[in-house]
């Protein structure tokens, strides 16, 4: 016999016994009520109603506690919110500043970006490449605007030719730089 079945049997036994005692009480009260103008039976019924209310209140309380526990567990899962929660509990001041982790990351990121642009030992080729790429993009944007205003087709052709020339020049520059690097 499994553990579950045993528990079920014991529960059934308890409820059966409870029913017996309940019936005994009822029969006793019924016998008494013959002498006491039904006062006892009315009291018995009232007590039962009060017990039901108590049970309902207890169940509600248990459910509420479970909910609180779940919320606490959720808070515990993220350490930053736990710190905020503790700070709020400990002092009725305004809510604390946001956790430092994203700030630190952002600072690091911006520092890295700054480093990337202004480091003196950075290869020049990379700068050139970055600039040419940006310039190219900018040029493309202009062409798009011109296109939007419907210019004569000659202008468009000129723009394209200029762009091609610029690209060729940039490629030549880059090749020269590569050669320079190899020789040095």
Secondary structure as UniProt FT lines:
FT   HELIX           3..35
FT   TURN            36..38
FT   HELIX           39..77
FT   HELIX           79..90
FT   HELIX           100..118
FT   TURN            120..121
FT   HELIX           124..148
FT   TURN            149..150
FT   HELIX           153..183
//
